Amino acid sequence: MSKETVVKYDERGVLDGGTVGLPREMNRDIWLKEVFPEWGTYLNYEIDQFKVKPKTGAMWYFGGPSFALKSQAGAVFLVDLYAGPSLFTDYSYCGVCRTAGADKLYWMRLNPHVIDPWKFKRLDAVCITHHHQDHMDFYTISAALQTTKCKFIGPPETCRRMKKNMGVPEDRIIVAQVGKSVKIADMKIDFAPNFDVIVTKTGFETPQPFEEVAVSYIFNTPGGGLAFLGDTLYHNGYRMVGEKYKVDVVCMDMGNNGPGYTDKMSPWDVWRVAEAMNAKVVIPDHFDNWANCYEDPSYLVDIVNRKNKENRPEMKAVILLPGARYEHPTDMNMGRYVYPDWREWMNWKKSLEYGPKAK
């Protein structure tokens, strides 16, 4: 293979489109390496290079249930990163199948892979809300275990499974006991109650207590409290959570539920939880990654806007897309995230169409 036919990548790990069509060797392994993850290490680089501004909190949304946060001191945290493929689940294990009486369900992935779990230069903790496989992700845990010295945080059942099934050593595990907290670098993380009914039935013949199988994380940043509720369903107990903890931004699952099962919260229930927690910003997740649960986030926007006119004018709905960065409170009026179009890179003086070099 000549030098000219070797593909090139930029500093962010994105493939040079001018080299991919040249005569060269191609096989399935090369294809997989070049194509997945679809964003290369673009976001890994951005997170590594990004400087968190004073008096703010910074996070990235990867699609589905997955987020990353970065502290003022540069500590990096993952929350429920799912780096896996489409799935199917069956009645023998799946809480949704059991509650619905379905022999099998297919979960076809929609959102792109925008992060490479093997390419973090710094990773301080992997935070997991519960043991569903799209939250306690085997691929993410394996990558972080082999390439970083990070801690793995989860409720008791998640920690037992990480240790027994995934080989995570005990000295790298932090059990998230509801009501407690942990400080890693300059970030204090509260372990708050979580009311995920489905996971209490996932893999158990007898439903387990909430605090054994699920936890909410509240990251106390200089910009405010950023809360992540995983796959919770609505519960009146979030009124208690909102009064015991300071929550400025709350991120939680939303989705469509076919007749006969409830796996995600409806937009109305997302609103109810955000209101109970006294949040200033509500950010839905999970609505965009499973085909059977896909939901149009416009419904939530309409509800929040309607309620703004009634009794909560201070609350905002923010709709993120995979790869989006959100800074609080700077971006609380963002509304819907819009991908950059790189207009600042355009230079008419170099244009072959209408610049000085045009013929």
Buried (B, 14 or more C-beta within 10 A) or exposed (E): EEEEEEBEEEEBBBBEEEBEEEEBEEEEEEEEEEEBBEBBBBBBBBBBEBEBEEEBBBBBBBBBBBBBBBBBEBBBBBBBBBBBEEBEBEBEEBBBBBBBEBEEBEBEBBBBBBBBBBBBEBBBBBBBBBBBBBBBBBBBBBBBBEBBEBBBBBBBBBBBBBBEEBEBEEEBBBBBEBEEBBEBBEBBBBBBBBBBBBBBBBBBEEEBEBBBBBBBBBBBBBBBBBBBBBBBBBBEBBBBBBEEBBBBBBBBBBBBBEEEBBBBBBBEBBBBBBBBBBBBBBBBBBBBBBEBBBBEBEBBBEBBEEBBEEEBEEBBBBBBBBBBBBBBBBBBEBEEBEEEEEEEEEEEEEEEEEEEEEE
